[in-house]
Structure formats: structure tokens, C-alpha cells
Amino acid sequence: MSAALNTDDLRGTRSFVPLDRSLRRLHGAAVVRILFGVLWAIDAIFKWLPGFIHGQTLGHELDESKVPVPVLHQWVQMWHSTASTSPGAFAVVTAIVESLIAVALILGFLSNLTFIVTAVWSFGIWTSAEHLHMPFTTGMTDLGPSIGYIFAALALFFAGAGATWSVDAVIRPRLGRFASLAGSAG
């Protein structure tokens, strides 16, 4: 005689997670991923505005004279030099990257790769244009938004936010050995 598994017996165990609760968590993570993508889209829109595209704000954002810490000063100076050679091209590349991040987050395309690229890009912004928001100038009151973007991208990565409501859910089986670039299967 075989006994049917009674799920009520499992409720007290650590391994029991009702499917609907797991699915709700994945859906919640997907909503946060999409909203994070909308936030990146707003950032990208600002990058496409004439003041940024024509390189008018880059000199202010990448001003290495505001950074007294030698290592950080050299880092910001490198980006300032790079942006100064062709401010318009640097601005367009920045706008394109941020637009691609926004689209990939909203659609859930290659989510794992997108989350890592987003964290790395945000780290680059935080350490260059935002100067780590260290108290180098009078009136500095926070660490800047990009540090939050780093943690948000990593949290979405670990939450499996690309597992549902995403292009990844459709293309993951076709990616073969590159499937790890897409959101997890849940």
C-alpha cells in the first residue's frame, strides 16, 4: 500500500516552499527588474539631451581637480582625458550603453549578464563622475545614486529577477552553453 504525500506534513520543514509563494517572489523580482529598467530609461533620456550629448556637462562631471585622493584622482583624470578627446562620441556611447541597459532590464534579455554589466557600469559612474561622493566639496550629504544601482543590480541577480516575465524565459533553452547569461530557470 503506498501512502500519498501529504503536503501538510512538510509545512514545518525548511525545504517546503509552496509553489505559489516562490512564483510570487519571482514575479515580485521581475516587477522590481522592470521598474529598475524604467529608472535606467529615465537616466538614458537625460543622456540624450543636448547638454550631455554635446559634451557640455562632461567637464563638470569628470573634473579631477575636485578629487584630492591620489589614486582616485588618477582614475577620474583618465576618464576626463578619455572624454575630452571626443566629448560628443563619449556622450553618445554613454547614452547608448544606458539605453541598452534600460531595454535589457525591461525586457529581461540576458538578465544575468545585464545585471553584472549594470553593476560594473554603475561602479564606473560612481568612481568617476560621482567621485565616490566623498566629502571633497562643501555640502556633500550622500554617497550618490550609483552606489545604490550597484546593490540593486546585484540583488536582482541573486533574486533571479530574469526568471519570469522575460525574454530569457523564451530564449534560455536555445542558448545552450550560454544559458547562464540568461535569467535562471527559477
C-alpha positions, 0 to 999 in steps of 0.5 A: 500500500503506498501512502500519498504525500501529504503536503501538510506534513512538510509545512514545518520543514525548511525545504517546503516552499509552496509553489505559489509563494516562490512564483510570487517572489519571482514575479515580485523580482521581475516587477522590481527588474522592470521598474529598475529598467524604467529608472535606467530609461529615465537616466538614458533620456537625460543622456540624450539631451543636448547638454550631455550629448554635446559634451557640455556637462562632461567637464563638470562631471569628470573634473579631477581637480575636485578629487584630492585622493591620489589614486582616485584622482588618477582614475577620474583624470583618465576618464576626463582625458578619455572624454575630452578627446571626443566629448560628443562620441563619449556622450553618445556611447554613454547614452547608448550603453544606458539605453541598452541597459534600460531595454535589457532590464525591461525586457529581461534579455540576458538578465544575468549578464545585464545585471553584472554589466549594470553593476560594473557600469554603475561602479564606473559612474560612481568612481568617476563622475560621482567621485565616490561622493566623498566629502571633497566639496562643501555640502556633500550629504550622500554617497550618490545614486550609483552606489545604490544601482550597484546593490540593486543590480546585484540583488536582482541577480541573486533574486533571479529577477530574469526568471519570469516575465522575460525574454530569457524565459523564451530564449534560455533553452536555445542558448545552450552553453550560454544559458547562464547569461540568461535569467535562471530557470527559477 
